[in-house]
Structures are given as structure tokens and as C-alpha cells.
């Protein structure tokens, strides 16, 4: 009788293993991606080119990518640009830099500008000026 019990126990264990193996009990929990916070918007990261995105928002300002200069133009602020976490503006005949578009501007030399704005400086010094409506 011991061998019959052992046999039945083996069959019962085998049955349990087969039943458990056939269960689809895996559950996947997905967390929704967070909405952009202040100062962050949808679009490419600051270190990447736009790759199809032409607009984004930073610090509440709308930005439009200028592929010719490789920087974003700040909509509504004349001669103001955004590149890799910094705002640049042409003000009173010199370039200034800030981490915010609404304050704390510091004068900056041409060598600290993104390449597209360095070329824009050359245009300015040659008397071409900044074209209105274009960057």
C-alpha cells in the first residue's frame, strides 16, 4: 500500500505542476510617463537636434527650431535664442546668456556662443544685421 500511495502522490504532484505551469499569472504594471514639469517640454533633448520636432516649450516660452543656426528661437522675444539649457540674446550691441529668459542676464563673449550664433555675430559685425522675422 505504501507504493500505491507514493504513486498517487507523484501523480498528484505532477498534476499540480502541470496546472501551475499552464497558468498565465504574469501581470505587467505600467506606470504612465509623467507630464512635463516646469521648464521641460515635449521634443528632443537639449543635446540633440530636433529630428522632426520643430517646436517645444521651456520655462513657459514657445521655441521654434532654426535648423540653419542649430538653436531654438524664442517666440515673442526679439533676438533671443535657446541652446542646451541656456538662453542667449543680442542686447545693446552685445551677447548675453542666462538660464532663464526673464532675468539674470550676463554678458558673454563670442567664443561661448553656439556655432550658429557665432556666425550670426559675424553677420552683425559685417553690417548685415539681424533680419526681422528670420533668425
Residue, then its C-alpha position, 0 to 999 in steps of 0.5 A: x500500500x505504501x507504493x500505491x500511495x507514493x504513486x498517487x502522490x507523484x501523480x498528484x504532484x505532477x498534476x499540480x505542476x502541470x496546472x501551475x505551469x499552464x497558468x498565465x499569472x504574469x501581470x505587467x504594471x505600467x506606470x504612465x510617463x509623467x507630464x512635463x514639469x516646469x521648464x521641460x517640454x515635449x521634443x528632443x533633448x537639449x543635446x540633440x537636434x530636433x529630428x522632426x520636432x520643430x517646436x517645444x516649450x521651456x520655462x513657459x516660452x514657445x521655441x521654434x527650431x532654426x535648423x540653419x543656426x542649430x538653436x531654438x528661437x524664442x517666440x515673442x522675444x526679439x533676438x533671443x535664442x535657446x541652446x542646451x539649457x541656456x538662453x542667449x540674446x543680442x542686447x545693446x550691441x552685445x551677447x548675453x546668456x542666462x538660464x532663464x529668459x526673464x532675468x539674470x542676464x550676463x554678458x558673454x563673449x563670442x567664443x561661448x556662443x553656439x556655432x550658429x550664433x557665432x556666425x550670426x555675430x559675424x553677420x552683425x559685425x559685417x553690417x548685415x544685421x539681424x533680419x526681422x522675422x528670420x533668425 
